[in-house]
Amino acid sequence: MPKSSPQTDPSHIPDVVYVSQMKMKPNNVLVGLLIGAVVIAIGVVVAYFILNLAQSEATPVPAVEIKKATPSAKIATPSSQKEDKSTDEDETSDWRKFKGELDGIIFSFKYPKNYKLDSKLQGEKETLLVGTSKTLKGILTEEDVLATIYVSSVSSPTESSEYNSSFAGLDAKEIDDGESLHYFVNNQSPIGPNQVFTFSCVRSPFSLAETCEQIAGSFRFLE
């Protein structure tokens, strides 16, 4: 039996321990610790967000009722228009009422209870004045107005194309320059074709503009 050489016989191979030349340097230890700390911090943050997400999903959200705007909130209905009209009537409920005649035209209107009426001739036309004691004398106070009502004759009546408003239920030409409000009505029953019914209301710079509109809005022509 041939003898195995020391190179081929495993039993003759000595146990060898290899020692690396690399040594644990302090810098490497510090880097390792920093990397470990970063990994741990990232893990803590991820766990925090996962726990918060789980709690938010588990918490019930209270139901919220969403109401849609009804058509009445956008467009005034006939009932709301009636309420606005009744409110305006309530504001003039304690006003005085006048019924009179100018050049055969019979009419009525309401005016504030602290106002007075005065009738004067201005030229050839009879004029009805409505105002306080001061405004009838030509003195406009802060909250007062002076209304003038008269009928005049014209050779050329107002054309229908000039009508831009209404007065006492009839087509009218309205002029409002801020300081005064004017309505001109003609060529309609009970107003003759050559007559113009005129309502003018002068305001002071500090007066309540609504007073002129409320007096004009209370006018009625009577047959």
Backbone torsions as a table, in degrees:
resi	resn	phi	psi	omega
1	MET	NA	123.6	-176.7
2	PRO	-71.1	147.5	-179.6
3	LYS	-85.5	137.4	178.8
4	SER	-80.3	142.8	179.6
5	SER	-77.7	156.9	179.2
6	PRO	-57.6	-24.8	-178.6
7	GLN	-75.3	-26.9	-175.7
8	THR	-104.3	-11.6	-178.4
9	ASP	-89.2	115.1	-177.7
10	PRO	-63.5	-28.0	-177.0
11	SER	-68.7	-18.4	-179.9
12	HIS	-94.4	1.5	179.3
13	ILE	-82.7	117.2	-176.8
14	PRO	-72.1	149.5	175.2
15	ASP	-69.4	128.4	-175.8
16	VAL	-118.5	131.3	175.3
17	VAL	-111.0	119.9	-180.0
18	TYR	-91.9	129.1	179.4
19	VAL	-107.7	121.5	-179.5
20	SER	-73.9	148.7	178.1
21	GLN	-79.6	-13.9	-177.3
22	MET	-75.9	140.0	178.7
23	LYS	-122.0	154.0	179.5
24	MET	-74.9	107.8	-179.3
25	LYS	-87.7	150.7	179.5
26	PRO	-59.7	-37.0	179.9
27	ASN	-62.9	-40.8	179.8
28	ASN	-64.7	-38.5	178.8
29	VAL	-63.5	-41.5	-179.5
30	LEU	-64.8	-43.0	178.1
31	VAL	-61.6	-42.2	179.4
32	GLY	-62.1	-41.8	179.2
33	LEU	-64.4	-40.5	179.0
34	LEU	-64.1	-44.5	178.7
35	ILE	-61.2	-41.1	179.0
36	GLY	-64.0	-41.5	180.0
37	ALA	-64.4	-40.3	178.9
38	VAL	-63.9	-44.0	179.3
39	VAL	-61.1	-43.1	179.9
40	ILE	-64.3	-41.5	180.0
41	ALA	-63.1	-43.3	178.5
42	ILE	-61.8	-40.4	178.7
43	GLY	-62.9	-41.0	179.5
44	VAL	-64.0	-43.4	-179.5
45	VAL	-63.9	-45.6	179.6
46	VAL	-61.1	-42.8	178.9
47	ALA	-63.9	-37.0	179.8
48	TYR	-63.7	-46.3	-179.5
49	PHE	-66.6	-37.0	179.0
50	ILE	-64.3	-42.2	179.2
51	LEU	-65.5	-43.0	178.9
52	ASN	-63.6	-39.8	178.8
53	LEU	-64.1	-40.2	179.6
54	ALA	-66.2	-37.7	179.4
55	GLN	-69.6	-39.2	179.6
56	SER	-66.2	-35.6	178.0
57	GLU	-70.9	-30.5	-178.1
58	ALA	-80.5	-23.1	-178.6
59	THR	-79.4	124.0	-179.2
60	PRO	-70.6	139.6	178.5
61	VAL	-93.1	125.6	-179.4
62	PRO	-63.2	142.1	-179.2
63	ALA	-71.6	137.2	179.5
64	VAL	-116.3	126.3	179.9
65	GLU	-87.5	124.2	179.9
66	ILE	-105.6	118.2	-179.2
67	LYS	-99.1	132.0	177.3
68	LYS	-88.7	146.4	178.9
69	ALA	-68.3	130.7	178.0
70	THR	-80.5	160.4	178.1
71	PRO	-55.7	-31.1	-178.7
72	SER	-66.7	-20.4	179.3
73	ALA	-77.8	-18.0	-178.1
74	LYS	-103.3	-41.6	-175.4
75	ILE	-118.7	132.4	180.0
76	ALA	-66.9	125.8	178.5
77	THR	-85.6	163.1	177.8
78	PRO	-55.4	-35.5	-179.7
79	SER	-65.6	-39.8	179.1
80	SER	-68.9	-33.3	177.0
81	GLN	-66.3	-36.8	177.4
82	LYS	-65.8	-37.5	179.1
83	GLU	-65.1	-39.9	177.8
84	ASP	-63.6	-40.0	-179.9
85	LYS	-66.3	-41.8	179.4
86	SER	-65.6	-34.4	177.1
87	THR	-63.5	-41.3	178.3
88	ASP	-65.9	-37.8	178.2
89	GLU	-66.9	-35.1	178.4
90	ASP	-64.1	-36.0	-179.9
91	GLU	-66.3	-26.9	-179.2
92	THR	-108.2	15.5	-176.2
93	SER	-65.9	-29.1	-179.4
94	ASP	-98.1	11.7	178.8
95	TRP	-76.6	158.9	175.7
96	ARG	-82.7	155.9	-179.6
97	LYS	-119.8	134.6	-179.8
98	PHE	-119.0	140.3	173.9
99	LYS	-130.5	124.5	-177.1
100	GLY	-153.0	-170.2	-175.5
101	GLU	-144.9	137.5	174.5
102	LEU	-133.8	118.2	179.4
103	ASP	51.6	42.7	176.6
104	GLY	82.2	-1.9	178.8
105	ILE	-97.0	117.9	-178.4
106	ILE	-96.9	135.1	-176.9
107	PHE	-152.8	169.2	175.8
108	SER	-143.7	156.7	177.0
109	PHE	-162.2	169.1	178.6
110	LYS	-114.7	151.4	180.0
111	TYR	-147.2	157.4	-176.9
112	PRO	-57.1	147.0	-175.2
113	LYS	-67.0	-21.2	178.1
114	ASN	-91.5	6.2	177.8
115	TYR	-95.1	162.7	178.2
116	LYS	-128.7	163.4	177.8
117	LEU	-110.1	145.1	177.0
118	ASP	-145.9	138.1	-179.6
119	SER	-113.9	127.8	-179.3
120	LYS	-137.9	158.7	173.3
121	LEU	-97.4	119.6	175.3
122	GLN	-112.8	101.0	-171.8
123	GLY	73.5	-122.9	178.3
124	GLU	-102.5	-1.2	-176.3
125	LYS	-108.0	139.5	176.7
126	GLU	-79.5	133.9	-175.4
127	THR	-124.0	134.8	177.0
128	LEU	-104.3	126.1	-179.4
129	LEU	-108.9	141.0	179.2
130	VAL	-129.6	121.1	179.4
131	GLY	179.1	-176.1	177.0
132	THR	-80.1	175.5	179.2
133	SER	-58.7	-37.5	-179.5
134	LYS	-74.1	-43.8	-177.8
135	THR	-67.8	-30.4	176.5
136	LEU	-66.0	-21.8	176.3
137	LYS	-93.4	4.8	178.5
138	GLY	90.6	12.0	179.1
139	ILE	-107.9	114.2	179.4
140	LEU	-92.9	119.4	175.4
141	THR	-87.0	-178.5	-171.8
142	GLU	-62.9	-37.0	-172.1
143	GLU	-117.2	14.7	-175.9
144	ASP	-108.1	161.4	176.9
145	VAL	-132.5	165.4	176.3
146	LEU	-129.5	115.2	-179.5
147	ALA	-100.8	138.3	179.1
148	THR	-124.6	130.2	-177.5
149	ILE	-127.4	128.3	178.9
150	TYR	-158.2	164.8	177.3
151	VAL	-121.2	130.1	179.7
152	SER	-127.3	161.9	178.9
153	SER	-98.5	142.7	179.3
154	VAL	-133.9	151.9	177.2
155	SER	-88.1	-29.5	178.8
156	SER	-124.9	109.1	-178.2
157	PRO	-68.2	161.9	178.9
158	THR	-66.0	132.5	178.4
159	GLU	-72.2	150.3	-179.3
160	SER	-61.7	-27.3	179.7
161	SER	-69.3	-16.6	-179.7
162	GLU	-86.4	-12.1	179.8
163	TYR	-70.4	128.0	179.5
164	ASN	-130.0	7.3	-178.6
165	SER	-157.9	-166.7	177.3
166	SER	-139.4	153.2	180.0
167	PHE	-144.8	120.1	-179.0
168	ALA	54.9	36.2	176.9
169	GLY	85.0	1.3	179.3
170	LEU	-113.6	154.0	176.2
171	ASP	-63.7	141.1	-176.0
172	ALA	-147.5	158.5	172.4
173	LYS	-99.3	122.8	-177.4
174	GLU	-109.9	136.6	174.2
175	ILE	-131.3	121.9	179.4
176	ASP	-132.2	108.7	-179.3
177	ASP	-101.6	12.4	179.7
178	GLY	94.7	-44.4	179.3
179	GLU	-90.7	-20.4	179.8
180	SER	-149.9	153.5	-179.4
181	LEU	-123.3	130.0	-177.1
182	HIS	-129.9	139.1	171.8
183	TYR	-126.4	133.6	177.4
184	PHE	-123.3	124.6	-178.2
185	VAL	-128.2	131.5	175.2
186	ASN	-157.8	172.7	174.8
187	ASN	59.1	27.7	178.1
188	GLN	-139.6	143.2	178.5
189	SER	-65.7	134.2	8.3
190	PRO	-91.2	18.2	-178.0
191	ILE	-97.0	129.2	-176.9
192	GLY	-69.4	165.0	-176.9
193	PRO	-65.8	-23.8	-178.9
194	ASN	-107.3	18.7	179.2
195	GLN	-121.2	149.2	175.9
196	VAL	-127.4	120.6	174.6
197	PHE	-89.8	122.8	-174.2
198	THR	-120.1	131.1	172.3
199	PHE	-119.4	120.2	178.3
200	SER	-125.6	138.3	-179.2
201	CYS	-134.6	117.7	-178.1
202	VAL	-98.5	134.0	179.9
203	ARG	-110.8	150.0	168.9
204	SER	-81.9	163.4	-178.6
205	PRO	-59.3	-21.4	-177.1
206	PHE	-114.5	11.8	-176.0
207	SER	-77.8	165.2	176.7
208	LEU	-82.1	112.7	-176.1
209	ALA	-62.1	-26.6	-175.9
210	GLU	-65.0	-25.1	-176.8
211	THR	-62.5	-43.2	177.7
212	CYS	-61.9	-45.2	-179.5
213	GLU	-64.9	-37.5	-178.4
214	GLN	-70.2	-39.0	176.5
215	ILE	-64.9	-46.5	179.6
216	ALA	-62.9	-38.7	-179.0
217	GLY	-69.1	-18.3	-179.5
218	SER	-88.3	-3.7	-177.2
219	PHE	-68.0	142.0	174.1
220	ARG	-140.6	133.5	172.6
221	PHE	-91.2	135.1	-176.5
222	LEU	-115.6	131.4	179.0
223	GLU	-74.7	NA	NA
